[in-house]
Amino acid sequence: MSYDSLLINTCDIIQRTPDKWGQTSDVIQAGVKCRIMYGNRLVRDFNGEEVLSSAKIFFRSTVNIGHEDMIRFGGVKHAVLKILRPQDSIAIHHVEVYVA
């Protein structure tokens, strides 16, 4: 079984990009393959604060995502709380993202 067969969901990654005048625009990566695992979990975010995550999302290791981005699935935008990039002995295997 390949890792791609486990990615049964899709979501949109919304990246906010500022221009030289301070205005922001949204760049959307639509239909990104992922696996969404719902469940409440207390996690420590990138600021070191304990926050409640409502889901953990798995992506391929090639996805480009940061803490300032938003993830949209189920018609709702979710803030990124924590990003993990687990690796085996050779390379980064996948990306785990906890969302609010």
Sequence and secondary structure as in RCSB ss.txt:
>XXXX:A:sequence
MSYDSLLINTCDIIQRTPDKWGQTSDVIQAGVKCRIMYGNRLVRDFNGEEVLSSAKIFFRSTVNIGHEDMIRFGG
VKHAVLKILRPQDSIAIHHVEVYVA
>XXXX:A:secstr
  GGGG  EEEEEEEEEE TTS EEEEEEEEEEEEEEEEEEEEE TTS EEEEEEEEEEETT    TT EEEETT
EEEEEEEEE  B SSSB EEEEEE 
